[in-house]
Amino acid sequence: MPVVNRRLIAVLLEKTGLFRSVVLGANSARLRNFDTVPFVEQPMSRIAIQRALISVSDKSGLKELAAGLQAAGVELLSTGGTRKFLEQNGFAVCDVSDYTGFPEMMDGRVKTLHPRVHGGILFRRDHAEDVAMLAEHGIQPIDLVVVNLYPFAQTVARPDVSDADAIENIDIGGPSLVRGAAKNHAFVTISTSPSQYPAILAELREGGTTYELRRRLAGEAYAHTAAYDAGIADYFERPLAEESFPLHVRLTLTRQEVLRYGENPHQPAAIYAKLPAPATSLVSAHKLNGKELSYNNLLDLDSALGIVRGLSGPAVSVIKHNNPCGAATATDLSVATRAALDGDPVSAFGSILAFNRPVDAVSAEVMAEPGRFIEAIVAPSFDQGALQILTTKPKWKANVRLLEVGELADIAAGWELRQVTGGMLMQSLDNQVDPENEWQVVTATQPSNELAADLRFAWQLVRWVKSNAIVLAKDGALIGVGAGQMSRVDSTRIAIEKGGEKSRGAVLASDAFFPFPDSVHAAAAAGVRALIQPGGSKQDEAVIAACNEHGLAMIFTGRRHFKH
């Protein structure tokens, strides 16, 4: 075991003021009895904080942190804007430039990159050579580093950002401070988020930070710098990519909540958030009522919200097992609510609902009618009357989850990732509106204006149904769905069975082409009047002939919408 002369230790401690930083625990008694002392091999349970370096972009919670540190007698070192903020709020603070004897330069590019800063962070309190170096060069220990980085992600997210602005928001000194403090977490506490301040102050009041906290904060610090560097790498790869897909895909996600369970109760599950979270997403939603959300709840809520996001008029969608079993659009939200729930009332029991307008009291009364049971509702907002009804009137009032997401915004075109064993699949999102100028009426019969409106509605919905997908719609409402069948004609028969008598006068949408005319014959027998599908089958002529035989109108869109 390494040893050091007792007298050398005493001199070094006296010169560097490390009485509280170097504690030999059970071995401290040996200072009085032996000429040599074994070094401590394990980090101390608590480290007192005498000096803190603070340099933050996000200043939320900083006043409270500084007040707690000042009350504990901690000296504060700081830079630039952070120093000015602290001084303006009445805190005594030493400028890093005064401490290092070297001014900030190059518009702040060089300020903390100095041996007196990094030496005070990185020196090992249980290494005699490190302690001696501190004494020789007049370096002061730094026990706490509080740093969050330049807002690079927010900067490059601006549509008008210039390359120069992006590059100036690449932090250099900050990540160096964070990584150095995290590396030396045996003795140094690192904080990269205001959410960590209360835990640090609580332990400081107990005499110092514990090794358990310092190690956890070190892990969070490395995650912070990794996400930061990933954002920079993504920015530089974006304009240089020679292919439509990036060479590297970096996922930076933060655990938001541990869920009740996964797809099944024996599967643990959690939800992770992208930063920054997309507008009007479930990740950023505010829950107003109800028990915890499950994995399946979130999948269904996401699909339900996606459906109504794509509908322009007041609209409601009803999801069961990640497939729509009801949806409607109308001039009045309560009318759309009733039509959506009545599309398949048996399947709608225990369903998930989404709205693209604030939920009002009249619509809430429809949902609260006897015989209905709803698991969760997501909407831009709920008025007070709706909240009163949904949280007091139905039997399921205590458990129904009410999620408020704010005014709906379109989700920009982007990437969708799905896991397969050993890797990921990547594709563009299928969330863009199909160009109607590419649609073709391929039958002798033209659809009326009323049928054309229903065809648009059905085509908007069919992309949300698991393939093979068939949708029946009538008067702006979903009346029958056939989903996930291996045969398209089987999906057609299921949708017709669900629609029942309402199928007469309805329209039919198919997510992919008809391989044979059998589905057309089945639809005609049920009273369907018009169809919409991508086309592209070798049997297109036979399918068109079958429609003409029955006097049906049919549109080819030229675009398929499989959903597996």
C-alpha positions in Angstrom: 0.0 0.0 0.0 1.4 3.5 -0.8 2.6 5.4 2.2 3.6 9.1 2.8 5.6 10.7 5.5 3.4 12.2 8.3 5.3 15.4 8.4 5.0 15.9 4.6 1.2 15.4 4.9 1.0 18.0 7.7 3.0 20.6 5.7 1.0 20.1 2.6 -2.3 20.3 4.4 -1.2 23.5 6.2 -0.2 25.1 2.9 -3.2 24.2 0.8 -6.0 24.4 3.4 -7.2 20.9 2.8 -8.0 20.1 6.4 -11.6 19.3 5.5 -10.8 17.8 2.1 -8.4 15.1 3.2 -9.8 12.9 5.9 -8.2 9.6 6.6 -11.2 8.1 8.4 -10.2 5.2 10.7 -6.5 5.8 9.8 -6.6 9.3 11.3 -5.5 8.1 14.7 -2.2 6.9 13.1 -1.1 10.5 12.6 -0.4 10.7 16.2 1.3 7.4 16.6 3.2 6.4 13.4 5.7 8.1 11.1 3.9 6.8 7.9 0.2 6.7 7.1 -1.6 4.4 4.6 -3.6 6.2 2.0 -7.4 5.8 1.9 -8.4 3.4 -0.8 -12.1 4.1 -0.8 -13.8 7.4 -1.3 -15.0 9.1 1.9 -18.6 8.8 2.8 -19.0 12.6 2.8 -17.0 15.4 1.3 -17.4 18.9 2.6 -17.7 21.7 0.1 -15.4 24.8 0.7 -15.3 26.2 -2.8 -17.7 26.0 -5.8 -17.2 27.0 -9.4 -20.4 28.1 -11.1 -20.9 28.8 -14.8 -24.3 28.2 -16.2 -26.4 29.0 -19.2 -29.7 28.1 -17.5 -29.9 30.3 -14.4 -33.2 28.9 -13.0 -32.8 28.0 -9.3 -29.4 29.7 -9.2 -30.3 32.2 -6.5 -31.6 29.5 -4.2 -28.4 27.4 -4.8 -26.1 30.4 -4.2 -28.0 31.3 -1.0 -27.6 27.8 0.3 -23.9 27.7 -0.5 -23.3 31.1 1.0 -25.1 30.0 4.2 -22.7 27.0 4.4 -19.7 29.3 4.1 -18.8 28.1 0.5 -16.6 30.4 -1.6 -18.0 31.1 -5.0 -16.0 31.3 -8.2 -17.7 32.3 -11.4 -17.4 33.7 -14.9 -19.0 36.3 -17.2 -22.8 36.4 -17.2 -23.1 34.0 -14.3 -20.8 36.2 -12.1 -22.8 39.3 -13.0 -26.1 37.5 -12.2 -24.7 36.4 -8.7 -23.4 39.9 -7.9 -26.6 41.6 -9.0 -28.4 39.3 -6.5 -26.1 40.2 -3.7 -23.7 37.3 -3.5 -20.0 37.6 -2.9 -18.2 36.0 -5.8 -14.7 35.8 -7.2 -14.2 36.2 -10.9 -12.3 33.2 -12.4 -10.0 35.7 -14.2 -9.0 37.2 -10.9 -8.3 33.8 -9.5 -6.3 32.5 -12.5 -4.5 35.9 -13.1 -5.5 35.5 -16.8 -8.2 37.5 -18.5 -11.1 36.1 -20.5 -10.2 36.4 -24.2 -11.4 35.7 -27.7 -15.0 36.8 -26.9 -15.1 34.3 -23.9 -13.8 31.3 -25.9 -11.0 31.1 -23.3 -11.8 31.7 -19.7 -11.9 28.4 -17.6 -9.3 26.5 -19.6 -6.5 27.1 -17.1 -4.4 24.8 -14.8 -5.5 26.7 -11.7 -9.1 25.7 -12.5 -8.7 22.2 -13.8 -5.9 21.4 -11.2 -8.3 22.4 -8.4 -10.9 20.0 -9.8 -8.8 17.1 -10.9 -6.3 16.7 -8.1 -6.7 13.5 -6.0 -7.0 14.2 -2.3 -5.4 10.9 -1.4 -2.3 11.3 -3.7 0.7 13.1 -2.1 2.1 14.1 -5.5 -1.2 15.8 -6.4 -1.4 17.6 -3.1 2.2 18.7 -3.4 1.5 20.2 -6.9 -1.4 22.2 -5.5 0.9 23.7 -2.8 3.7 24.4 -5.3 1.5 26.2 -7.8 -0.9 28.0 -5.4 -3.9 26.1 -6.7 -7.0 26.1 -4.6 -9.3 23.0 -4.3 -12.7 23.2 -6.1 -15.1 20.8 -4.4 -18.3 21.6 -6.4 -18.7 22.4 -10.1 -22.0 23.7 -11.3 -22.1 23.9 -15.1 -24.8 23.6 -17.8 -23.8 24.2 -21.4 -24.4 26.7 -24.1 -27.9 26.1 -25.7 -26.7 24.5 -28.8 -29.8 22.4 -29.6 -32.1 25.4 -29.1 -29.8 27.5 -31.3 -29.7 25.2 -34.3 -33.5 24.5 -34.0 -34.1 28.1 -35.1 -35.0 28.1 -38.8 -32.8 31.2 -39.4 -29.7 30.0 -37.6 -26.4 30.7 -39.4 -23.4 28.4 -39.4 -21.5 31.0 -37.5 -24.1 31.2 -34.7 -24.2 27.4 -34.4 -20.4 27.2 -34.1 -20.2 29.9 -31.5 -22.7 28.0 -29.4 -20.5 25.0 -29.2 -19.3 25.0 -25.6 -15.6 24.0 -25.0 -14.8 25.0 -21.5 -18.1 23.8 -20.1 -17.8 20.2 -21.2 -14.2 20.1 -20.0 -15.2 21.3 -16.5 -18.1 18.8 -16.4 -16.0 15.8 -17.5 -13.1 16.7 -15.2 -15.4 17.0 -12.1 -17.3 13.8 -13.1 -14.0 11.9 -13.5 -12.9 13.0 -10.0 -16.3 12.3 -8.4 -14.6 10.5 -5.6 -13.9 14.0 -4.2 -15.8 16.5 -6.4 -19.5 17.1 -6.7 -20.7 17.9 -10.3 -24.1 19.5 -11.1 -25.4 19.9 -14.6 -29.1 20.6 -14.0 -31.1 22.9 -11.6 -33.2 19.8 -10.7 -30.1 18.5 -8.8 -29.6 21.6 -6.6 -32.0 20.6 -3.8 -30.3 17.2 -3.3 -26.9 18.8 -3.1 -28.0 21.5 -0.6 -29.8 18.9 1.5 -26.6 16.8 1.8 -24.5 20.0 2.3 -26.6 20.8 5.4 -25.6 17.3 6.7 -21.9 18.1 6.5 -21.1 17.2 2.8 -22.1 15.2 -0.2 -22.1 11.4 -0.1 -20.3 9.2 -2.5 -23.6 7.8 -3.7 -24.9 11.2 -4.7 -21.6 12.2 -6.3 -21.5 9.0 -8.4 -25.1 9.4 -9.5 -24.4 13.0 -10.5 -21.3 12.0 -12.4 -23.3 9.5 -14.5 -25.9 12.3 -15.2 -23.0 14.6 -16.2 -21.6 12.2 -18.7 -25.1 11.7 -20.1 -25.4 15.5 -20.4 -22.2 15.9 -22.3 -22.9 12.9 -24.5 -26.3 14.3 -25.5 -24.6 17.7 -26.2 -22.0 16.2 -28.4 -24.6 14.1 -30.2 -26.5 17.2 -31.1 -23.3 18.8 -32.5 -22.5 15.7 -34.5 -26.0 15.6 -35.9 -25.7 19.2 -37.0 -22.4 18.7 -38.8 -23.5 15.5 -40.5 -26.8 17.0 -41.7 -25.5 19.2 -44.5 -22.7 16.8 -45.5 -24.8 13.7 -45.9 -24.5 12.3 -49.4 -27.4 9.9 -48.8 -31.0 10.4 -47.7 -30.3 8.6 -44.4 -27.7 9.7 -41.8 -24.6 7.5 -41.4 -25.1 7.5 -37.6 -28.2 7.7 -35.5 -27.9 8.9 -31.9 -30.7 8.5 -29.5 -30.7 10.8 -26.5 -33.6 10.1 -24.2 -34.3 10.9 -20.6 -36.5 8.6 -18.4 -39.6 10.5 -17.6 -41.7 8.0 -15.7 -41.7 4.3 -14.7 -45.1 3.0 -15.9 -47.5 0.7 -14.2 -46.4 -2.1 -16.5 -45.7 -2.9 -20.2 -47.8 -4.6 -22.7 -48.5 -7.3 -20.1 -48.4 -7.0 -16.3 -45.3 -9.1 -16.0 -43.3 -6.7 -18.2 -41.8 -3.7 -16.5 -41.9 -0.5 -18.6 -41.0 3.2 -18.6 -41.4 6.2 -20.9 -38.5 8.2 -22.1 -38.6 11.8 -23.4 -36.7 13.3 -26.4 -35.3 16.7 -25.6 -36.8 19.0 -26.6 -40.1 17.2 -26.7 -42.2 17.8 -29.8 -45.1 20.2 -29.4 -48.4 18.8 -28.3 -47.1 15.4 -27.6 -47.9 12.9 -24.9 -44.4 13.4 -23.4 -45.2 17.0 -22.7 -48.9 16.5 -21.7 -50.3 17.5 -18.4 -52.4 14.9 -16.6 -55.5 16.4 -14.9 -57.1 13.2 -13.5 -56.8 9.5 -13.2 -54.5 6.7 -12.2 -51.0 6.0 -13.7 -50.7 5.4 -17.4 -49.7 2.0 -18.8 -47.5 1.2 -21.9 -50.6 0.3 -23.8 -52.5 3.4 -22.8 -49.7 5.6 -24.2 -49.5 3.7 -27.5 -53.3 4.0 -27.9 -53.3 7.7 -26.9 -50.5 8.5 -29.4 -52.5 6.8 -32.3 -55.7 8.5 -31.2 -54.0 11.9 -31.2 -52.4 11.3 -34.5 -55.8 10.6 -36.1 -57.5 13.8 -35.0 -54.4 15.9 -35.6 -54.9 15.2 -39.4 -58.6 16.2 -39.4 -59.5 19.9 -40.0 -63.0 20.1 -38.5 -64.0 19.2 -35.0 -63.1 15.6 -34.7 -63.0 12.7 -32.2 -61.2 9.3 -32.5 -61.8 6.2 -30.5 -59.0 3.6 -30.2 -59.0 0.1 -29.0 -55.9 -2.1 -29.0 -54.1 0.5 -31.3 -56.8 0.4 -34.0 -59.6 2.9 -34.5 -63.0 1.5 -33.6 -64.7 4.9 -34.0 -64.0 8.3 -35.4 -66.1 11.2 -36.6 -65.9 14.8 -37.8 -68.8 17.3 -37.6 -69.5 21.0 -37.2 -70.3 20.4 -33.6 -67.9 18.6 -31.2 -70.7 16.8 -29.2 -72.2 15.5 -32.5 -68.8 14.1 -33.5 -68.4 12.6 -30.0 -71.6 10.7 -30.2 -71.0 9.5 -33.8 -67.5 8.3 -32.9 -68.6 6.4 -29.9 -71.6 4.9 -31.7 -69.5 3.7 -34.7 -68.7 0.4 -32.8 -70.2 0.8 -29.3 -69.2 -2.7 -28.2 -65.5 -2.2 -29.1 -65.7 1.4 -27.7 -66.2 0.0 -24.1 -62.9 0.6 -22.3 -61.4 2.7 -25.2 -59.1 5.7 -25.6 -60.5 8.9 -27.0 -58.8 11.9 -28.6 -60.1 15.3 -29.5 -58.7 18.1 -31.7 -60.7 20.8 -30.0 -61.1 21.7 -26.3 -63.6 19.3 -24.7 -66.8 21.1 -23.7 -69.5 20.1 -21.2 -72.0 18.9 -23.8 -69.4 16.5 -25.2 -68.5 15.4 -21.7 -72.1 14.6 -21.1 -72.1 12.3 -24.1 -69.1 10.4 -22.8 -70.6 10.1 -19.3 -73.8 8.5 -20.5 -74.7 5.2 -18.8 -73.2 2.1 -20.4 -70.1 3.9 -21.5 -66.6 3.2 -20.1 -63.6 5.2 -21.2 -60.0 4.5 -20.1 -58.3 7.8 -21.1 -59.0 11.0 -23.0 -56.5 13.3 -24.6 -57.4 16.8 -25.8 -55.9 20.3 -26.3 -57.8 21.3 -23.1 -60.9 20.6 -21.0 -63.3 23.4 -19.9 -64.4 23.6 -16.3 -67.8 22.1 -17.1 -66.3 19.1 -18.8 -63.8 18.5 -16.0 -66.7 18.7 -13.5 -68.7 16.1 -15.4 -65.9 13.7 -16.2 -64.4 13.7 -12.7 -67.7 13.4 -10.8 -70.5 11.9 -12.9 -69.6 8.5 -14.5 -68.8 5.5 -12.4 -65.3 5.4 -13.8 -64.6 9.0 -12.8 -61.7 8.2 -10.4 -59.7 6.3 -12.9 -60.2 8.0 -16.2 -57.0 9.6 -17.3 -57.5 13.2 -18.7 -54.5 14.5 -20.6 -54.2 18.1 -21.7 -51.7 18.7 -24.6 -52.4 22.3 -25.6 -53.3 23.5 -29.0 -52.5 20.9 -31.6 -49.7 21.5 -34.1 -48.7 19.5 -37.1 -45.8 17.2 -36.5 -43.1 17.9 -39.0 -41.8 15.2 -41.4 -39.2 13.2 -39.6 -37.9 9.7 -38.9 -39.6 6.7 -37.3 -37.5 4.1 -35.6 -38.5 0.5 -34.8 -36.5 -2.0 -32.9 -35.6 -5.4 -34.4 -33.3 -7.9 -32.8 -29.8 -6.6 -33.2 -30.7 -3.2 -34.6 -33.2 -0.7 -35.7 -35.3 0.0 -38.8 -35.6 3.6 -39.9 -38.1 5.2 -42.2 -39.8 8.5 -42.8 -43.0 9.2 -40.9 -46.2 8.5 -42.8 -47.9 11.7 -41.6 -48.1 13.9 -44.6 -51.3 14.7 -46.5 -51.6 12.9 -49.8 -51.8 15.2 -52.8 -55.4 14.9 -54.2 -54.2 16.3 -57.6 -52.7 12.8 -58.1 -55.9 11.0 -57.4 -57.8 9.5 -60.4 -61.4 8.4 -60.7 -60.9 5.2 -62.7 -64.6 4.1 -63.0 -67.5 5.2 -65.2 -69.3 6.4 -62.2 -68.1 9.6 -60.6 -68.4 10.1 -56.8 -70.9 12.8 -55.7 -69.6 15.6 -53.5 -71.0 13.9 -50.4 -69.3 10.6 -51.3 -66.1 12.5 -52.1 -66.0 14.0 -48.6 -66.5 10.6 -47.0 -63.8 9.1 -49.2 -61.3 11.8 -48.0 -62.3 11.0 -44.4 -62.0 7.3 -44.9 -58.6 7.6 -46.6 -57.3 9.8 -43.8 -58.3 7.0 -41.3 -57.2 3.9 -43.1 -53.5 4.7 -42.6 -54.0 4.3 -38.8 -55.4 0.8 -39.1 -53.2 -2.3 -39.0 -52.8 -4.0 -42.4 -54.5 -5.5 -44.1 -56.8 -2.5 -43.5 -60.3 -1.8 -44.6 -62.4 1.1 -43.4 -66.1 1.9 -44.0 -67.3 5.5 -43.4 -70.6 7.3 -43.8 -71.6 10.9 -43.1 -68.2 11.8 -41.7 -68.1 8.9 -39.3 -66.3 5.6 -39.1 -68.8 2.7 -39.1 -66.7 -0.4 -39.7 -63.1 -1.6 -39.6 -61.3 -4.7 -40.7 -57.8 -4.8 -39.3 -54.7 -7.1 -39.3 -56.0 -9.9 -41.4 -53.8 -12.0 -43.6 -56.4 -11.8 -46.4 -57.8 -8.5 -47.7 -61.2 -10.0 -48.4 -61.4 -11.2 -44.8 -60.7 -7.6 -43.6 -63.5 -6.4 -46.0 -66.0 -8.9 -44.6 -65.1 -8.0 -41.0 -65.6 -4.2 -41.8 -68.9 -5.0 -43.4 -70.1 -7.1 -40.5 -69.1 -4.3 -38.1 -71.0 -1.7 -40.3 -74.1 -3.8 -40.5 -77.1 -1.9 -42.0 -75.1 1.3 -41.9 -72.9 -0.1 -44.6 -75.6 0.8 -47.2 -74.6 4.1 -48.8 -71.1 4.0 -47.1 -67.7 4.3 -48.7 -64.8 1.9 -48.4 -61.1 2.7 -48.1 -58.3 0.1 -48.5 -54.7 0.8 -47.4 -53.3 -1.2 -50.4 -54.5 -2.5 -53.7 -57.1 -5.2 -54.2 -55.4 -8.3 -55.5 -58.7 -9.7 -56.8 -62.3 -8.4 -57.4 -63.7 -10.4 -54.5 -63.7 -7.5 -52.0 -65.5 -5.3 -54.6 -68.2 -7.9 -55.0 -68.6 -8.2 -51.2 -68.7 -4.4 -50.8 -71.4 -4.0 -53.5 -73.5 -6.7 -51.9 -73.4 -4.8 -48.6 -74.6 -1.5 -50.3 -71.2 0.3 -50.4 -71.3 3.1 -53.1 -67.7 4.1 -53.6 -64.2 2.9 -52.9 -60.7 4.5 -52.6 -57.5 2.5 -52.9 -53.9 3.0 -54.1 -54.2 0.8 -57.3 -51.2 -0.9 -58.8 -52.3 -4.5 -58.9 -52.0 -6.8 -61.8 -55.7 -7.3 -61.4 -56.6 -3.5 -61.5 -58.6 -3.9 -64.8 -60.6 -6.7 -63.3 -61.3 -4.7 -60.1 -62.3 -1.7 -62.1 -64.6 -3.9 -64.3 -66.2 -5.2 -61.1 -66.9 -1.6 -59.9 -68.4 -0.7 -63.2 -70.5 -3.9 -63.1 -72.1 -2.7 -59.8 -72.2 1.0 -60.7 -69.6 1.9 -58.0 -67.3 4.8 -58.1 -63.6 4.2 -57.3 -60.5 6.4 -56.8 -56.9 5.4 -57.3 -54.6 7.5 -55.0 -51.3 6.0 -56.2 -50.0 5.8 -52.6 -50.1 2.9 -50.2 -50.5 3.2 -46.4 -49.5 -0.1 -44.9 -49.2 -0.1 -41.1 -47.6 -3.1 -39.5 
